[in-house]
Amino acid sequence: MLMTDDVRNGNGLVRPQSNDLLQFTPSMTCKNEIIVGVAEFYTVPAPQMLMCIGLGSCVGIAIYDVRAGVAGLAHAMLPRFDDGKDKQNAAKYADSVIYVMVDELIERGATKANLRAKIAGGAQMFQFISSDTLNIGLRNSDVAKETLKKERIPLVAEDVGGTKGRTVRFNPTDGSYSIQIGGEYSWI
Amino acid sequence: MVDNSGYKEIEIDALKEIGSIGGLHASTAIANLIKKDVMVEVSDCFIAKAETIPTSFGDREEIVAGVYLDAYSKGKGCMMMILPMKMAVKLSDYMTGRQHHEPWLFDEEDYSAIAEIGNICASSYLSAISKILDHVMLPSPPGVAVGMLGAILQYPASLVAEMSDYIVAIRTEFTIEDTRYPGFILYIPDPVSQREILEKLGVV
């Protein structure tokens, strides 16, 4: 932009290729999405997009503060920290990852009262299991909702259950959560 | 895997051997069923944290058909069969005598055909191992899912993560005559069976 304007105004003075242009590119294209792997979570400032590929029974918990422009996305695999074997990674469990993520968001400048949450995932991929005790997807999303309630973070929208895996993208700029199931896209 | 996390080279070889024995029995069973050649690769043995399962076995966004079964012995292990879509449709065609065409749509009949193939595979795999271990091993009724590989593998991953930190996954790849991309059988033994296997093979 800057370059073409200068040329059009007849300055003849083409700006040297400074960082001016370069620093616009990432935020304008939003191409660089951070992919949140299983049992990981990331918190980022606004233009950065977050993404979870292939959410099956795992649940993708997005917590964000639009005013402060920070957001976090977690990919939790199991419901409860207390029931789990591995105590080293809090990001593995739907309840503990919320506590850790909220702390980190506040460190990044979010205000607790402005935090909102959206969750997706928790599908039951395999059809044969009838009892709820084995339905890890349902347990994951239930525990996530329960913990959000306990932390007094309003759950704005959810897309949980079903039998299909999801790929989700979270945009911290406006808090939109795009969900792709198969070839179909939806936003919550 | 570089990080063997406490497993000796010889123990890993023994677990691979189990995969080969089971995989060969399973492939013979499929070959008899569909009257086609089934080729089996040498088994791999993965030792890793449970959360790495969904990303360890190929492109996690690829759409595949998966069959899941519990492997009951003294403990409860996991048994999975993952088939690329085209191979799943072909297998179902050979079994039911139908003929699928271009869009490769997967319907109810294909689901139950694939469930049956998974069941036969797992049963023969486990009965081969049970002969080594000298006690009964049985698969549970199968469950079928079609979806992203990563999403499907999350199910065994979270089941295993509830039981133990590190998992041992034995993978046996196989191809049938006219498909290029291999499907694979994944056996994740529970710690009790694992120890028993290693003891019976005399490597502990």
Contacts between the chains, C-beta under 8 A, distances in Angstrom:
chain1	res1	chain2	res2	distance
A	37	B	51	7.6
A	37	B	55	6.7
A	38	B	51	4.4
A	38	B	52	7.5
A	38	B	54	5.4
A	38	B	55	7.1
A	38	B	150	7.9
A	38	B	154	6.8
A	38	B	157	7.0
A	39	B	51	3.8
A	53	B	60	5.8
A	53	B	61	6.0
A	53	B	148	7.6
A	53	B	150	6.1
A	54	B	54	6.6
A	54	B	60	4.8
A	54	B	61	6.4
A	54	B	148	4.3
A	54	B	149	7.2
A	54	B	150	3.0
A	54	B	151	4.3
A	54	B	154	7.3
A	55	B	151	6.4
A	55	B	154	7.8
A	56	B	54	7.8
A	56	B	147	7.1
A	56	B	148	7.4
A	56	B	150	7.1
A	56	B	151	3.1
A	56	B	152	6.2
A	56	B	153	7.7
A	56	B	154	3.9
A	56	B	155	6.2
A	57	B	151	7.9
A	57	B	154	5.2
A	57	B	155	5.4
A	57	B	158	5.8
A	58	B	154	5.2
A	58	B	158	7.3
A	77	B	50	7.8
A	77	B	51	6.0
A	77	B	154	6.9
A	77	B	157	6.6
A	77	B	158	5.1
A	77	B	161	6.2
A	78	B	158	5.5
A	78	B	161	5.7
A	78	B	162	6.5
A	83	B	162	7.3
A	84	B	161	7.2
A	84	B	162	7.1
A	85	B	161	7.1
A	85	B	162	7.0
A	85	B	163	7.0
A	85	B	164	6.0
A	85	B	165	5.5
A	86	B	49	7.7
A	86	B	50	7.8
A	86	B	161	6.9
A	86	B	165	5.1
A	89	B	51	7.7
A	92	B	51	6.4
A	92	B	161	7.0
A	123	B	151	7.2
A	125	B	66	7.7
A	125	B	145	4.1
A	125	B	147	6.1
A	125	B	151	6.2
A	125	B	152	5.7
A	125	B	154	7.6
A	125	B	155	5.5
A	126	B	66	7.9
A	126	B	68	5.2
A	126	B	143	3.4
A	126	B	144	7.0
A	126	B	145	4.9
A	126	B	155	6.2
A	127	B	143	5.7
A	127	B	144	6.6
A	127	B	145	7.2
A	128	B	68	8.0
A	128	B	141	6.0
A	128	B	142	6.8
A	128	B	143	3.4
A	128	B	144	7.8
A	129	B	143	6.5
A	136	B	155	7.1
A	136	B	158	4.9
A	136	B	159	7.2
A	163	B	145	7.3
A	163	B	147	8.0
A	164	B	147	5.6
A	164	B	151	7.9
A	165	B	147	4.2
A	165	B	148	4.2
A	165	B	150	7.2
A	165	B	151	2.7
A	165	B	152	7.2
A	166	B	151	7.5
A	167	B	61	7.1
A	167	B	148	7.3
